[in-house]
Amino acid sequence: MSKASIDAGRRARVGSLPVALPRIRLHHGEAMWVMSRLGFQGKASKTTFYEYVKSLRKLGSPFERGKVGLERRGLANYSYCHLMELALVLTLRVYNIVPDALLCEIIAHRRMLYRYYRFAYANRSSGAGAPFTIAGTGRAPITARGVFLDLRVNFSGGLLTRFGPPALLSPYQAISTFVLDDVAPRALLPINLSLLAERLVFAALDSPDIRSGPGPAIGKRKIKSSRRQTER
């Protein structure tokens, strides 16, 4: 597929997203489908991937320990923020695992990161995420948009030596981090949080009904019928 076709597909996908963040509630099987759709399962088997996510839940992500996102009638529900935390954690995998120290920091900063997840969707093409274009002589211009997340993570000798405080960056600030800062000791560079949010919401709205675990699933039709409802 040509780059032009891929770009056209991305524009069409972005254009079909709700302006306001929709209210998302996915059952466990549906949430796993979304993560697989985003590419986090990779070449691992479904069983292996599910067991890994289960291990994350035992460690307190994306739900607090002792909870599984239970709402009325014992349904396990993944909200937008639960899905974003899980997607972020899976993004941070090194050699297919997330270092325990890094996972603990994500959990400790959960409230702050929840605000960032919502902000990233709301400002994905305007405000802090407004497009920024770089033009080069004799080269096609490059445009970056969306809100970026900088966790300010450093590792030394296999140990986490710095985390945060997490910060949100505009496209200009994110590019400046790549170009102007000393990134040699940085373990992780800024992540385009808005792009991740767009892909996640699009997949969640497109997810099939998958029944797994206790009770009936809250799936595709339920989510799409609630597009007018926004996350609180």
Buried (B, 14 or more C-beta within 10 A) or exposed (E): EEEEEEEEEEEEBBEEBBEEBBBBBBBBBBBBBBBBBBEBBEEBEEEEBBEBBEEBBEEBBBBEEEEBBEEEEEBBBBBBBBBBBBBBBBBBBEEEEBBEEBBBBBBEBBEBBBEBBBBBBBBBEEEBBBEBEEEEEEEEEEEBBBBBBBBBBBBEEEEBEBBBEBBBBBBEBBBEBEEEEEEEEBBBBBBBBBBBBBBBBBBBBBBEBBEBEEBEBBBBEBBBEBBEBBBE
